[in-house]
């Protein structure tokens, strides 16, 4: 929005200067050309943060493999024997929930 306002302001200033110097018909043609020129667009940068820039921790999964996780560890209960189970979240190899070896 600000660049459009700046562009229109500069166009008016240029048109006024050209109108005084060369006559108003040439100035209006120059102003029309400046306003109708395409504005270069930049693609927005919406890339996710690379994993190497996030802090995480190593955990030992229930099957004995080491895994690097970025999310918190959780205790979830209500399983067949009724005891809570320890899980790591958002892990590199294991996925969203990885059961941990305690």
C-alpha positions as CSV (number, residue, x, y, z in Angstrom):
1,X,0.0,0.0,0.0
2,X,2.8,2.4,0.9
3,X,4.7,1.6,-2.3
4,X,1.6,2.4,-4.4
5,X,1.1,5.7,-2.6
6,X,4.7,6.6,-3.1
7,X,4.5,5.6,-6.8
8,X,1.4,7.8,-7.3
9,X,3.0,10.7,-5.5
10,X,6.1,10.5,-7.6
11,X,3.9,10.2,-10.8
12,X,2.1,13.5,-9.8
13,X,5.4,15.3,-9.2
14,X,6.9,14.1,-12.5
15,X,3.8,15.0,-14.4
16,X,3.8,18.5,-12.9
17,X,7.5,19.0,-13.8
18,X,7.0,17.7,-17.3
19,X,3.9,19.8,-17.8
20,X,5.8,22.9,-16.9
21,X,8.8,22.0,-19.1
22,X,7.2,20.4,-22.2
23,X,3.5,21.1,-22.2
24,X,0.7,19.2,-20.6
25,X,0.0,16.7,-23.3
26,X,3.5,15.1,-23.1
27,X,3.3,15.2,-19.3
28,X,0.0,13.3,-19.3
29,X,1.3,10.7,-21.7
30,X,4.4,10.1,-19.5
31,X,2.2,10.0,-16.3
32,X,-0.1,7.4,-17.9
33,X,2.8,5.3,-18.9
34,X,4.3,5.4,-15.4
35,X,1.0,4.4,-13.7
36,X,0.2,1.6,-16.1
37,X,3.6,0.0,-15.9
38,X,3.5,-3.4,-14.1
39,X,4.6,-3.5,-10.5
40,X,7.2,-6.2,-9.9
41,X,5.9,-8.7,-7.3
42,X,7.9,-10.7,-4.9
43,X,6.8,-14.2,-3.8
44,X,6.1,-14.3,-0.1
45,X,8.5,-16.4,1.9
46,X,6.4,-18.8,3.9
47,X,8.9,-21.7,4.1
48,X,8.8,-23.6,7.4
49,X,11.7,-23.2,9.8
50,X,14.3,-25.9,9.0
51,X,14.6,-28.6,11.6
52,X,18.3,-27.9,12.2
53,X,17.4,-24.5,13.6
54,X,14.9,-26.0,16.1
55,X,16.1,-27.3,19.5
56,X,15.3,-30.9,20.4
57,X,16.5,-33.8,22.4
58,X,17.5,-37.4,21.9
59,X,15.3,-40.2,23.4
60,X,15.4,-43.9,23.6
61,X,12.3,-45.5,22.0
62,X,10.6,-48.6,23.4
63,X,12.1,-50.7,20.6
64,X,15.7,-49.7,21.6
65,X,16.4,-47.1,18.9
66,X,17.6,-43.6,19.5
67,X,15.4,-40.9,18.0
68,X,15.7,-37.1,17.9
69,X,12.5,-35.3,18.9
70,X,11.4,-31.7,18.8
71,X,8.2,-31.9,20.8
72,X,7.6,-32.3,24.5
73,X,7.4,-35.7,26.3
74,X,3.9,-36.7,27.5
75,X,2.5,-39.2,30.0
76,X,-0.7,-40.7,28.6
77,X,-2.8,-43.1,30.7
78,X,-5.8,-45.4,30.3
79,X,-4.1,-48.3,28.6
80,X,-4.9,-52.0,29.2
81,X,-3.0,-52.3,32.5
82,X,-4.1,-48.8,33.6
83,X,-0.6,-47.4,34.0
84,X,0.4,-44.2,32.2
85,X,2.9,-44.6,29.4
86,X,5.7,-42.1,28.5
87,X,5.7,-40.8,24.9
88,X,7.9,-38.3,22.9
89,X,6.2,-36.1,20.3
90,X,7.3,-34.9,16.8
91,X,10.2,-37.2,16.3
92,X,12.5,-37.5,13.3
93,X,12.0,-41.2,12.5
94,X,9.2,-42.3,14.8
95,X,6.4,-39.9,13.8
96,X,4.0,-38.0,16.0
97,X,4.0,-40.2,19.1
98,X,6.9,-42.5,20.0
99,X,6.6,-44.8,23.0
100,X,9.7,-44.3,25.2
101,X,11.9,-46.9,27.0
102,X,11.8,-46.0,30.7
